[in-house]
Amino acid sequence: MIYLFKRDTFLATCCVFIFIALISLLPINTHIFDPIKAALSDVKFSDLAFSKFGKKDKPDDRIIVVNIGEANRLQIGEGLNTIKAYQPKVIGLDVLFLDHKADTATDLMLSGLIKETPNLVVANKLTWENEKPQLQGIFSSVAHHSGYINFIGEDGGVIRSYSPFESYHDTLYNSFSSAILEQADNDAYQRLVKRDKSYETINYKRSAENFIILSLEDILENNVDSSVLLNKIVIVGYLNQNPNDIEDKHFTPLNKKFMGKSVPDLNGVFIHANIISMNLDNDYINKIPSWLNIALAVILVYMHIAFFIYYYIHKHIWFHLIFKIVQLVSSIVFIYLSIMGLFWFNLSLDFSLLLTGIILSVDILYLYEGLANWLQKRFSIRTIYSNTPH
């Protein structure tokens, strides 16, 4: 295009990104937009790769989920003892025990069982007080292995990522899934460590229906073939099939209701199971580097502006119709690419900066035209707008 190498195209593009930077940095009160932000704050079109396009694999028979239902501590302890006898590779107890019960004998029994089970991983909760980590969970001190069950965004948001490790000085804290992985497959655990990511995007490939589920009651009554649990990863936790029961449930990208989500869709135990499957398969979601993301945004916005300037100057009667069509088509194309990038290549593409630049480009062009014409009159700086036919 004839305007690709014009100085005004370059300067107008600079104005677009300077404007975006100023808006993001200036402490502007934007409470007027709170209702819109509340509706769209936790929406990502890439979630469609999981919820609508059916990004799911066959059931993972390496992981067995055991539902404790309404079992008490005594029943949980008896169930763990039975599971232990079936010789699983590792047992993950996704139950958070925060306080001792009045029945100290039961707690002593459970504590002793945990201490005597070297392949048992106990869940705890990691909090930070005065910038120091605090582990909540009364059995963590006696367990051979433990891990925090915190998720990123768990306070009402969509769980898209998690922190595999937290560190404080020379101490490394494993997440619950990382602690299980370390016992189940040390090679996979070392791969995760070497990735050295502060957080990992969860590759949701399996809903609740894609995992083998047993009940603690059947285990206690010996209604389960011991070979089912032999050398498997067993995660013991609470779950239910009632879609309206939201205890220990979270919003995830698998939620069928993409916008305006009302009911959490997945129990925490299945989120841990998806993470472990991803770790075992080395099936991570990767992000393009920030510098490449910015470079793509600048180049593509530059090309859009060159196209808009041509229509603005030479075919102004069609300009508003054309730029609306281009904005709409570009938005659809780049949203589709972000979904397909995740679906086919496990690649997270963030086009938010690019789309913001395209949407703002026309309004910035009007402002730039006024500035360019003023500079020409005041300092005789030539501009392509000097002969605009309108």
PyMOL commands that set and color helices and strands:
alter all, ss='L'
color gray80, all
select helices_A, chain A and resi 7-25+31-40+45-51+73-85+104-115+176-184+186-195+208-210+216-220+226-228+268-281+290-314+316-345+352-379+384-387
alter helices_A, ss='H'
color red, helices_A
select strands_A, chain A and resi 63-67+90-94+120-129+132-136+145-148+161-162+165-168+171-174+200-201+212-215+233-237+249-250+266-267+286-287+347-348
alter strands_A, ss='S'
color yellow, strands_A
deselect
rebuild
show_as cartoon
